[in-house]
Amino acid sequence: MTANLLDFDLEGLAAFCETLGEKRFRATQLYRWIHQRGASGFDQMTDLAKSLRAKLQGAARIEGLQVLTQQESSDGTIKWLFDVGQGNAVEAVFIPEDDRGTLCVSSQAGCAVGCRFCSTGHQGFARNLTTGEIIAQLWFAEHFLRKHLGQDPDKPERVISNVVMMGMGEPLQNYSALVPALRTMLDDHAYGLSRRRVTVSTSGVVPMMDRLGEDCPVALAVSLHAPTDPLRDMLVPLNRKYPLAELLDACNRYLAHAPRDFITFEYCMLDGVNDQPEHARALIDLVRHHGGRGVSCKINLIPFNPFPESGLRRSPQAQVLAFARLLGDAGLVTTVRKTRGDDIDAACGQLAGDVRDRTRVEERIARQREEGVRVPVPALPSSSAASTASVASVSSASGVRPGVRT
């Protein structure tokens, strides 16, 4: 079989070129043609020797993903459904802003974590994506958008400035494919993205958070969603393996390597489940006092995007803003994420694609329905909730900001 060159970071491509008897600088030329210029065939690579192109024709290919559908939202958001074979498809989303272009990328066909509020998790899990399948989403989107915007191919300007690994799947459960993809995103001979502008989102795979900090530290977003273990156990099942104390310890270890001086905590606002003042005060107590020093963080409040199987409702906007004010008044930098692309099911938690589930998720959901569609809300221990007076006594650092996906 021929090798798909999208599977390689620059080091991997250099090693592949060595097997063809070629020197490292040839790998750099190839890398630039593929990622900077979007070449899909070797005949396009006019500055490569004909002998090398002949070798490549017999040993390699540049194979992206077939686009099954493309949908564009009224707000300019674009969603693509990519075929990854064997009845599976994954989604990627481009979110345009005045000062950036963000691509939300999938790392798995489905997801095995099974968070209650995420439609991807309700589809179950089929398989990990390869490095080539991860990077192909960026490769396609970047060069499609350049053509869509009518750019001069000889003088291209980067359209995608930010990548967030927040699509389908838990990125850190596909670590061996994720890291080479991240390295390609960061490499100046490929996409040249800043480490601060590439974000990996995780539900809290603690050992892999430590490895990422050593191997390829980029911005980190942690799907928190609850301030106590009993509640987070129900919303994010991975919490039973890596509870909050272990997770926050890992966050502090990651900060020693991170390109930013804070961790982003994602918090999906669920009506009557995690959005009450006592939850806000417990969250303040958790992030300010964990381990005696707290965790340097930004809180990103996310409006829930309902789907029938969840049995959950979106918190009213007034409740979200009241929750945000409590956090802001306690000195925590807090944003409320804008909902983008919800008219094409491209907003946070809505990516679903098509997945041939191997995890019997329908049986698990059926059991949950038998137990009741609403999540029972555990009582907060009094020791975890800061008093209203103590919250009010902390001066506000920056208040509440309108937020985006990044």
Legacy VTK file of the C-alpha trace (Angstrom):
# vtk DataFile Version 3.0
C-alpha trace
ASCII
DATASET POLYDATA
POINTS 406 float
0.000 0.000 0.000
1.063 3.563 -0.634
1.565 5.967 2.290
-0.845 8.852 2.767
1.439 11.858 3.270
-1.233 13.631 5.338
-0.433 11.086 8.073
3.048 12.532 8.640
4.333 15.477 10.613
7.595 16.906 9.257
9.786 14.443 11.158
7.696 11.549 9.936
7.818 12.825 6.359
11.610 13.198 6.558
11.892 9.594 7.732
9.655 8.498 4.848
11.808 10.385 2.335
14.879 8.635 3.704
13.297 5.289 2.781
13.170 6.607 -0.798
16.835 7.597 -0.662
16.005 11.312 -0.469
17.412 14.003 1.811
15.521 15.942 4.479
15.105 19.127 2.463
12.918 17.182 0.044
10.530 16.466 2.910
10.339 20.200 3.637
9.520 20.906 -0.009
6.820 18.228 0.005
5.393 19.509 3.278
5.082 23.038 1.912
3.428 21.878 -1.296
0.874 19.789 0.571
-0.051 22.084 3.449
0.805 25.614 2.343
-0.251 25.260 -1.305
-2.848 22.511 -0.995
-1.327 20.240 -3.645
-3.127 16.924 -4.065
-0.942 15.476 -6.836
2.794 15.178 -7.347
2.698 16.572 -10.895
1.811 19.939 -9.365
5.121 20.031 -7.495
7.138 21.587 -10.291
10.338 22.227 -8.321
10.768 18.536 -7.455
12.969 16.405 -9.675
11.095 14.147 -12.102
12.903 11.162 -10.581
11.533 12.000 -7.124
8.036 12.556 -8.481
8.224 9.140 -10.115
9.241 7.559 -6.803
6.374 9.297 -5.038
3.830 8.196 -7.606
4.640 4.594 -6.777
5.028 4.895 -3.008
2.774 7.680 -1.750
-0.496 9.531 -2.134
-2.161 12.670 -0.786
-5.636 11.543 0.191
-8.108 13.813 1.881
-11.672 13.050 2.980
-14.734 12.979 0.770
-17.209 15.738 1.592
-20.679 14.264 1.930
-22.503 17.497 2.725
-21.781 21.170 3.227
-24.143 23.486 5.105
-23.837 27.223 5.643
-25.533 29.009 8.519
-27.185 32.396 8.321
-24.317 33.711 10.487
-21.621 32.507 8.044
-20.704 29.333 9.922
-19.952 26.419 7.578
-20.299 22.746 8.524
-18.874 19.847 6.537
-19.713 16.172 6.900
-16.717 14.008 5.919
-16.846 10.330 4.988
-14.311 8.281 6.988
-15.425 4.903 5.663
-17.332 1.838 6.868
-20.528 3.816 7.360
-18.900 6.455 9.585
-18.815 10.204 9.006
-17.465 13.102 11.081
-18.151 16.815 11.130
-15.955 19.900 11.136
-17.130 23.497 11.506
-15.645 26.828 10.394
-16.646 29.859 12.489
-15.760 33.248 10.953
-15.172 36.236 13.222
-13.999 39.776 12.486
-10.574 39.104 13.980
-10.144 35.347 13.399
-11.279 32.265 11.572
-11.744 29.210 13.789
-12.007 25.611 12.651
-13.548 23.063 15.017
-12.005 19.647 14.228
-13.086 16.087 15.101
-10.668 13.481 16.471
-12.874 10.365 16.621
-15.872 8.866 14.854
-18.231 9.202 17.799
-17.131 9.435 21.406
-16.856 6.898 24.207
-17.025 9.386 27.109
-20.821 9.712 26.975
-21.418 13.155 28.499
-25.152 13.641 29.119
-25.406 16.966 27.283
-23.474 16.055 24.113
-25.241 14.609 21.076
-21.989 13.046 19.810
-21.794 10.874 22.917
-25.363 9.679 22.381
-24.267 8.190 19.055
-21.661 5.988 20.696
-18.165 5.291 19.406
-16.845 3.618 16.241
-13.100 4.303 16.037
-10.246 6.758 16.358
-9.386 8.908 13.366
-5.916 8.661 11.871
-3.537 11.623 11.877
-4.300 12.050 8.185
-8.048 12.124 8.821
-7.619 14.762 11.532
-5.344 17.004 9.481
-7.409 16.441 6.309
-10.221 18.483 7.873
-7.900 21.484 8.186
-6.237 20.808 4.824
-9.579 20.775 3.026
-11.143 23.705 4.903
-8.155 26.043 4.553
-7.753 25.569 0.811
-11.493 25.472 0.107
-11.927 28.785 1.909
-9.024 30.369 0.047
-10.696 29.504 -3.265
-14.111 30.500 -1.892
-12.714 33.941 -1.035
-11.057 34.284 -4.446
-7.489 34.458 -3.199
-4.570 34.560 -5.634
-3.026 31.049 -5.382
0.446 32.554 -5.791
-0.137 34.987 -2.905
-2.325 33.070 -0.446
-3.291 34.455 2.939
-4.160 32.148 5.801
-7.919 32.000 6.404
-7.957 29.728 9.462
-6.111 31.373 12.347
-7.399 29.170 15.176
-8.036 25.434 15.505
-10.044 23.959 18.356
-10.100 20.201 18.911
-13.703 20.423 20.078
-15.462 18.424 17.378
-16.544 14.814 17.645
-14.556 12.694 20.098
-12.229 12.979 23.095
-8.878 14.059 21.586
-6.740 12.699 24.419
-8.186 9.213 23.922
-6.631 9.324 20.441
-3.274 10.621 21.585
-0.920 8.898 19.125
-2.783 10.362 16.137
-3.459 13.741 17.777
0.108 14.829 18.495
1.488 14.535 14.928
-1.591 16.422 13.711
-0.940 19.202 16.241
2.698 19.394 15.177
1.628 19.855 11.570
-0.772 22.625 12.580
2.052 24.402 14.410
4.866 23.876 11.899
5.957 27.004 10.004
6.367 24.891 6.853
2.698 23.854 7.094
0.008 26.022 8.751
2.212 28.015 11.139
-0.409 28.394 13.841
0.525 29.755 17.251
0.428 27.376 20.207
-1.907 29.894 21.825
-4.312 29.526 18.890
-4.523 25.737 18.860
-6.753 24.406 21.632
-7.256 20.830 22.762
-10.472 20.245 24.676
-10.622 17.318 27.081
-13.163 15.905 29.496
-10.253 15.148 31.823
-8.003 12.274 30.709
-5.436 13.051 33.390
-2.454 10.887 32.279
-2.680 12.213 28.716
-2.915 15.807 29.946
0.466 15.270 31.578
1.900 13.745 28.403
0.559 16.570 26.231
2.240 19.100 28.510
5.566 17.381 27.878
5.143 16.473 24.200
3.240 19.302 22.528
1.813 21.940 24.889
-0.959 23.965 23.280
-3.876 25.847 24.817
-6.028 23.569 26.972
-9.777 23.634 27.555
-11.257 21.314 30.174
-14.914 20.284 30.026
-15.772 20.910 33.671
-19.570 21.420 33.742
-19.989 20.805 37.483
-18.321 22.021 40.702
-18.686 18.794 42.717
-17.862 15.145 42.125
-21.402 13.762 42.617
-22.859 16.109 40.000
-19.938 15.753 37.593
-20.138 11.954 37.899
-23.628 12.200 36.395
-22.794 14.701 33.661
-19.264 13.577 32.699
-18.851 9.844 33.448
-15.051 10.062 33.104
-15.092 11.917 36.434
-15.570 8.573 38.205
-12.084 7.588 37.019
-10.404 10.994 37.343
-12.308 13.015 39.977
-12.067 16.763 40.358
-9.101 16.809 42.751
-6.982 14.763 40.333
-8.200 16.786 37.368
-7.364 20.158 38.921
-3.961 18.886 40.056
-3.300 17.927 36.417
-4.414 21.399 35.293
-1.845 23.020 37.565
0.865 20.691 36.265
-0.097 21.568 32.696
0.171 25.290 33.397
3.925 24.859 33.910
4.180 24.085 30.157
1.162 25.847 28.659
1.479 28.712 26.154
-1.170 30.610 28.104
-1.139 31.337 31.813
-4.628 29.955 32.347
-6.762 26.900 31.663
-10.175 27.405 30.078
-12.957 25.633 31.961
-15.960 24.887 29.757
-19.250 24.907 31.647
-22.461 23.945 29.824
-25.436 25.663 31.437
-28.237 23.186 32.180
-31.544 24.429 33.533
-32.030 23.438 37.170
-29.042 21.074 37.096
-25.820 23.110 37.437
-26.920 26.723 36.998
-28.057 27.800 40.472
-26.310 30.372 42.720
-25.079 27.593 45.003
-23.386 25.953 42.009
-21.688 29.240 41.146
-20.434 29.628 44.701
-19.195 26.031 44.767
-17.393 26.617 41.468
-15.738 29.747 42.848
-14.612 27.852 45.919
-13.277 25.002 43.791
-11.112 27.004 41.390
-9.944 29.623 43.909
-8.999 27.285 46.743
-8.107 23.890 45.273
-4.902 22.632 46.834
-4.564 25.849 48.796
-3.648 27.877 45.703
-6.481 27.375 43.242
-6.170 27.119 39.458
-5.466 30.021 37.113
-8.426 29.818 34.768
-11.032 31.398 32.559
-14.625 30.177 32.830
-16.495 29.801 29.529
-20.232 29.443 30.063
-21.866 27.593 27.175
-25.587 27.743 26.377
-26.831 24.173 26.103
-28.054 23.135 22.666
-30.958 20.780 23.427
-31.615 17.470 21.698
-34.432 15.088 22.660
-32.328 12.180 23.925
-30.638 14.248 26.631
-33.727 15.004 28.722
-32.099 18.360 29.540
-33.068 21.998 28.974
-31.086 25.153 28.253
-30.722 27.561 31.157
-32.660 30.796 30.609
-30.448 33.671 29.494
-31.207 35.619 32.669
-29.989 32.663 34.730
-26.796 32.387 32.670
-26.052 36.083 33.132
-26.770 35.940 36.870
-24.411 32.958 37.168
-21.768 34.848 35.183
-22.121 37.910 37.424
-21.458 35.849 40.537
-18.265 34.478 38.981
-17.184 37.876 37.728
-17.822 39.526 41.080
-15.545 36.891 42.638
-12.703 37.954 40.333
-12.963 35.086 37.846
-12.596 35.971 34.174
-15.872 34.739 32.717
-17.210 34.637 29.173
-20.604 33.624 27.828
-20.076 31.795 24.564
-21.919 33.011 21.524
-24.110 30.369 19.932
-22.989 30.018 16.313
-24.385 27.761 13.628
-27.239 26.334 15.682
-29.588 26.581 12.677
-27.474 23.897 10.950
-26.744 21.885 14.127
-23.154 23.150 14.150
-23.120 24.667 17.634
-21.341 23.278 20.675
-22.477 19.773 21.572
-24.498 19.349 18.362
-21.932 17.634 16.123
-23.109 14.125 15.439
-22.125 12.889 11.967
-22.868 9.203 11.319
-21.388 6.545 13.573
-21.531 2.745 13.566
-21.530 2.403 17.330
-19.438 -0.334 18.979
-20.278 0.644 22.566
-23.971 -0.311 22.905
-24.842 3.277 23.693
-28.537 2.800 22.850
-28.823 0.243 25.644
-27.187 2.636 28.096
-29.493 5.486 27.073
-32.519 3.207 27.423
-31.468 2.423 30.996
-31.080 6.135 31.695
-34.596 6.751 30.384
-35.975 4.034 32.636
-34.342 5.796 35.584
-35.865 9.145 34.515
-34.980 11.588 31.779
-33.957 14.408 34.094
-30.592 14.324 35.819
-31.063 14.138 39.595
-29.248 17.007 41.238
-27.197 16.015 44.285
-27.333 18.368 47.232
-24.201 20.468 47.518
-22.222 19.903 50.719
-22.253 23.017 52.822
-18.459 23.033 53.027
-18.146 23.420 49.246
-20.374 26.487 48.929
-18.928 29.877 49.717
-21.324 32.244 51.415
-22.853 35.104 49.481
-21.097 37.560 51.756
-17.667 36.047 51.094
-18.271 36.071 47.343
-19.346 39.679 47.388
-16.248 40.662 49.367
-13.917 39.738 46.486
-13.333 42.605 44.071
-14.237 42.059 40.419
-11.208 41.653 38.158
-12.773 41.971 34.752
-16.435 41.162 35.004
-18.369 39.234 32.372
-17.333 39.244 28.739
-19.223 38.124 25.669
-17.381 35.065 24.424
-16.649 32.992 21.334
-15.783 29.353 20.778
-12.059 29.748 21.327
LINES 1 407
406 0 1 2 3 4 5 6 7 8 9 10 11 12 13 14 15 16 17 18 19 20 21 22 23 24 25 26 27 28 29 30 31 32 33 34 35 36 37 38 39 40 41 42 43 44 45 46 47 48 49 50 51 52 53 54 55 56 57 58 59 60 61 62 63 64 65 66 67 68 69 70 71 72 73 74 75 76 77 78 79 80 81 82 83 84 85 86 87 88 89 90 91 92 93 94 95 96 97 98 99 100 101 102 103 104 105 106 107 108 109 110 111 112 113 114 115 116 117 118 119 120 121 122 123 124 125 126 127 128 129 130 131 132 133 134 135 136 137 138 139 140 141 142 143 144 145 146 147 148 149 150 151 152 153 154 155 156 157 158 159 160 161 162 163 164 165 166 167 168 169 170 171 172 173 174 175 176 177 178 179 180 181 182 183 184 185 186 187 188 189 190 191 192 193 194 195 196 197 198 199 200 201 202 203 204 205 206 207 208 209 210 211 212 213 214 215 216 217 218 219 220 221 222 223 224 225 226 227 228 229 230 231 232 233 234 235 236 237 238 239 240 241 242 243 244 245 246 247 248 249 250 251 252 253 254 255 256 257 258 259 260 261 262 263 264 265 266 267 268 269 270 271 272 273 274 275 276 277 278 279 280 281 282 283 284 285 286 287 288 289 290 291 292 293 294 295 296 297 298 299 300 301 302 303 304 305 306 307 308 309 310 311 312 313 314 315 316 317 318 319 320 321 322 323 324 325 326 327 328 329 330 331 332 333 334 335 336 337 338 339 340 341 342 343 344 345 346 347 348 349 350 351 352 353 354 355 356 357 358 359 360 361 362 363 364 365 366 367 368 369 370 371 372 373 374 375 376 377 378 379 380 381 382 383 384 385 386 387 388 389 390 391 392 393 394 395 396 397 398 399 400 401 402 403 404 405
